[in-house]
């Protein structure tokens, strides 16, 4: 038996001409889907997962749908702007859907079509990848999504966060947007990306990469950073003890970033590393516990009506 | 009438490695489930892709087989009262069997007369049974890792649909909060919607129409054909790689080949590095030309067909370029540094906090390897010593330390760097081979130098591991001690090398002592007891694989367990005669001797270790004198055989067998535990001589008596 001819693709969607156009499309798509567009967190994080909109909101029974850009800092990955694909600061586009809808992968694929990726002409794969953040006491199962052999998204069904088993389960979609933009614009180097109609990435951010790499590897003051870590750690513990979830967690985030800076500077040995990670994890667990308790005392206000089971399939409800 | 049963568990993309074992389970669950439910079935097959695990049973009977069961009830004497009417016991039994009391029959057993219920079960239609069978099978599939997604249960990845057909009719049930139905889904992009499957026997055809090849073997063959065609188009052939074929076939539903290229300058890199860049993450097939050298092409298998080949090729080429560029960067930096510097850098890498750096470990391996060379192949000493010195240098290389896909090239990278800096071929070969065997399916080193280095490496892992207080329990073996131990046994037995590993472990222990690396506090004799127990278990498991029963293994391992080949030779010699009448007879006498010695007062046996008088008149009975003399001769023969580097244990055992008549006569003639202390001690002494002789070969008291024979 011969396969029938492939389903003709939906009307071709034009490729966005710039990075920001692509971002706007993603924002539009997930806004239409019903997500809260919460915006980035206001302090340095290593990934969108650290944003309270993911780390805290995935806990407990309340439903939650959010999308946001997250500037992600990885001090160790800086290359002074020399490496075409490694940066100490890059952008993630983060989507969290709780509970995870039954058609979540179809919706995700639709979002790719929406930013101009003609899936019928590409090789799209979901390649097993188990995700874990030892710092956050979080883990999940899912995939790296490959487009023609390149990883463009991390997709995770969160199983645990802050050491707590999760129910309902959140689907976390993390787009590597520079990678996708390079692909759409046909350029090999992030530096060559058109950010807007008139500006390129390098004109906007290259100097930052150079300066931050210099700071991260050469100029940061380990003594000061160690001192800050100790103080912030105490402060996080104190604030969380006082039931102040958001300020307390804010200090946990600061600890995590200070740890990343110290590591980039080579100030933490391999054996000490595990100890520092455990210290941050302990705080993250505490934050998660205090948050859960607080939401429970508030009567889980986002639980309107009967507890939602897995959201029904949204069957093409999403159209750009 | 026979029908077909179809069950498709529709999933989000399952990990490739999970699919074959899950299908195997599904098939046997169904086969056993149908059998258990008395439903005849002609054929059960399982097939699947990343998005579906499917069961197709053909020739399934449409009714359960009928069956009559016989149930035994209460004794007749309590089943009826004085009037002969049934008691509550009889009524209760009839009720539980579901038949009237009058239909109960009687059966006579050795214990008396009992009530018997003959219960006839006509069997139900299969379609009524299936709704309870199918969900049970789905729920019984085990995966290495499972997850939640909607609170309805765990599976490897979310289950999104359930297609269940009994011929053309839906088998209704619910699993994971999903109602079974007729619908399925095809290829993600080539056939994105839902479609209906009309009947079980049209399943594979319908899937094919929707760009899915559900049968694993078919996809595998297709992958091989596509890869070979693509390679041939460049005048080369794809490197045979059945593991990669299997994995790739389980990453896709509809294979298509993409032929890609890379810059020829990357071919200056050693082939294993280039192949790893293609294979490890990207799962590309490498292509070689006529002379076995790599060509600058690769084959990627795409999931799909039709448009877009160019953009897919470009995307894949770009990823590979980045990976090869990384490799070239590491290769050049490492070569510039040279292995000598890398060896020094090993001082910065902690092997284990209690055991020092990898450099310290290297020093031990060098000494151990030299000692091994002295014992096994003295001429190789210089090569072995140099190779040992360089063997861990690649752990400090950027190639390995990058943590990228090349980290798996440990040993291989080291050999390439050694070759590149002009080390002798034998040194390069030994470095390359010293990591073998990494798993039971790996070959062992081919060269004697590689074998010696591998032995030294593994023995240091084990002896050091126990010194650091590591334990091996159940599945817990983070440093791979068990794997290392199995490697040593395999190398020695497969290469026919005689080596007393226990003695060498003590030798190495002394080296640790001198280095001031003490065992963990409180440990008895620097982990030597743990080592002894561990080593016996490793050799025992190797013996088991060679078909040596557990008790024979235990008997030979109780004596000189250090040299696996020697242990094996003794085990085989015993196995060869173990089931003969003579041997079993001998064992009756031997066990009797051993039991008497064990229960004798402690002082008396110890004292009997003294040499006995040689004058026949010193013995009370001729049987005593005979046994003493025969044992003495046997002992001499045993010792002579044991002098040989490879003792003939079969011949040796014949000397022990020859003792049987004298042992038997001894027990017939005298009573060992006599009143007279002189006679008693003398007889115990003779028995002790017997035991001492036997125990040179094995602890025969560990062999249980053959069935039907009573031990004395």
Interface residues (C-beta under 8 A of the other chain):
Chain A: X1 X2 X3 X4 X6 X7 X85 X99 X100 X102 X105 X106 X109 X118 X119 X120 X121 X122 X123 X124 X125 X126 X127 X128 X130 X140 X141 X143 X147 X148 X149 X150 X157 X159 X166 X167 X168 X169 X183 X188 X270 X271 X309 X310
Chain B: X12 X13 X15 X16 X17 X50 X145 X147 X148 X149 X150 X151 X152 X157 X158 X160 X177 X188 X189 X190 X191 X192 X193 X205 X208 X209 X210 X211 X251 X252 X258 X282 X300 X302 X303 X304 X306 X307 X308 X311 X312 X314 X315 X316 X318 X319 X320 X322 X350 X353
